[in-house]
Amino acid sequence: MIGGDRVWVGKNARAWHRELQGRHKKLGEQVDRLLPVVDAAIRGEPEKVSPSEARAFNKGM
C-alpha cells in the first residue's frame, strides 16, 4: 500500500517492502547514534558570538 491505495502487489512488491523496512530500521539506528554527536558539537559552541566573529566565520564558508 502506498498512499492508502493498493498500487503494487505480489512477490516483488512484498520483497521491496521488506527491503525498505530494513533500510528504514538501519537509518533510524544510524540517526540514533549520530544525534548525541551532533548535540555534543552544538553544546561545544558558544551561544552567542560577536558580529566580527560571525563575519569571519561566514567568510570562511
Residue pairs with C-beta under 8 A, 6 or more apart in sequence:
1 7
2 8
8 16
49 57
